[in-house]
């Protein structure tokens, strides 16, 4: 899981010119920004008493003050689909004056751990 999350963060930081944070924005001063978190990492396939694959869901929040996140959503969608993710739910909310787009992306990964 760690490898795929690192790849997602690397692509988001390199291809979208706004700050990217894990779980929360530490300064709450720069908008828009992206916050990501892994919301699900569940076993998908077992064999020989080992977990052979898992399904991972990464949730991405685009935090804005003005709700102008449609171009950012398009960029994120391209990045995530290029990495092999499929889209899950997308929700738009307003919280404490911030306009937020929440995007879920899912992927199945093979466990290469030989333990």
C-alpha positions as CSV (number, residue, x, y, z in Angstrom):
1,X,0.0,0.0,0.0
2,X,2.8,2.4,0.9
3,X,4.2,2.3,-2.6
4,X,0.9,3.3,-4.3
5,X,0.2,6.1,-1.9
6,X,3.7,7.5,-2.4
7,X,3.1,7.4,-6.2
8,X,-0.2,9.2,-5.8
9,X,1.3,12.0,-3.6
10,X,4.3,12.4,-6.0
11,X,2.0,12.8,-9.0
12,X,-0.3,15.2,-7.2
13,X,2.6,17.4,-6.0
14,X,4.4,17.3,-9.4
15,X,1.4,17.8,-11.7
16,X,-0.9,20.1,-9.8
17,X,0.6,23.4,-8.6
18,X,-1.1,23.6,-5.2
19,X,-0.1,22.3,-1.8
20,X,-0.8,18.6,-0.9
21,X,-1.1,17.5,2.7
22,X,-1.8,14.2,4.5
23,X,-5.0,14.2,6.6
24,X,-5.1,18.0,7.4
25,X,-3.7,21.3,6.3
26,X,-1.1,22.4,8.9
27,X,-1.4,26.1,8.2
28,X,-4.9,26.8,6.9
29,X,-3.6,29.8,4.9
30,X,-3.1,28.6,1.3
31,X,-6.1,27.9,-0.8
32,X,-6.9,25.9,-2.7
33,X,-5.1,22.9,-1.3
34,X,-5.4,19.1,-1.4
35,X,-5.7,16.8,1.5
36,X,-5.5,13.0,1.1
37,X,-6.0,10.0,3.3
38,X,-6.4,6.3,2.9
39,X,-9.9,5.5,4.1
40,X,-10.0,1.8,3.4
41,X,-7.4,-0.9,3.0
42,X,-9.1,-4.3,3.0
43,X,-8.0,-7.8,2.1
44,X,-9.4,-9.0,-1.2
45,X,-7.8,-12.4,-1.8
46,X,-6.2,-15.0,0.5
47,X,-4.3,-18.1,-0.3
48,X,-1.8,-20.4,1.6
49,X,-2.6,-18.5,4.8
50,X,-1.4,-15.2,3.2
51,X,-3.1,-12.0,2.0
52,X,-2.5,-12.0,-1.7
53,X,-4.2,-8.8,-2.7
54,X,-6.1,-5.9,-1.1
55,X,-8.5,-3.1,-2.2
56,X,-7.4,0.4,-1.3
57,X,-9.6,3.6,-1.3
58,X,-7.9,7.0,-1.2
59,X,-10.0,10.0,-0.4
60,X,-8.9,13.4,-1.8
61,X,-10.4,16.7,-0.5
62,X,-10.0,19.8,-2.6
63,X,-10.3,22.7,-0.1
64,X,-11.3,26.1,-1.5
65,X,-12.8,29.3,-0.3
66,X,-14.7,30.0,-3.5
67,X,-15.7,26.6,-4.9
68,X,-13.5,27.0,-8.0
69,X,-12.3,23.4,-8.0
70,X,-13.6,21.9,-11.3
71,X,-10.3,22.3,-13.2
72,X,-8.4,20.7,-10.2
73,X,-10.9,17.8,-10.1
74,X,-10.3,17.2,-13.8
75,X,-6.5,17.1,-13.2
76,X,-6.8,14.8,-10.2
77,X,-9.1,12.5,-12.1
78,X,-6.6,12.1,-15.0
79,X,-3.7,11.4,-12.5
80,X,-5.7,8.8,-10.6
81,X,-7.1,7.0,-13.7
82,X,-3.6,7.0,-15.2
83,X,-2.3,5.3,-12.0
84,X,-4.9,2.5,-12.4
85,X,-7.5,3.8,-9.9
86,X,-11.3,3.8,-10.6
87,X,-13.5,6.6,-9.4
88,X,-15.7,6.1,-6.4
89,X,-18.1,8.6,-4.9
90,X,-17.7,12.3,-5.3
91,X,-19.3,14.7,-2.8
92,X,-19.4,18.5,-2.7
93,X,-19.9,20.1,0.7
94,X,-19.6,23.5,2.4
95,X,-18.0,23.5,5.9
96,X,-17.2,26.5,8.0
97,X,-17.3,28.7,4.9
98,X,-15.0,26.5,2.8
99,X,-16.2,24.8,-0.3
100,X,-14.9,21.3,-0.5
101,X,-14.9,18.6,-3.2
102,X,-14.4,15.1,-1.8
103,X,-13.3,12.4,-4.3
104,X,-12.8,8.7,-3.6
105,X,-10.6,6.5,-5.8
106,X,-10.2,2.7,-5.5
107,X,-7.6,0.3,-6.7
108,X,-6.8,-3.4,-6.2
109,X,-3.1,-4.2,-5.4
110,X,-1.2,-7.4,-5.3
111,X,0.7,-8.1,-2.1
112,X,4.3,-8.8,-3.2
113,X,5.3,-9.4,0.4
114,X,6.7,-13.0,0.6
115,X,6.2,-13.4,4.4
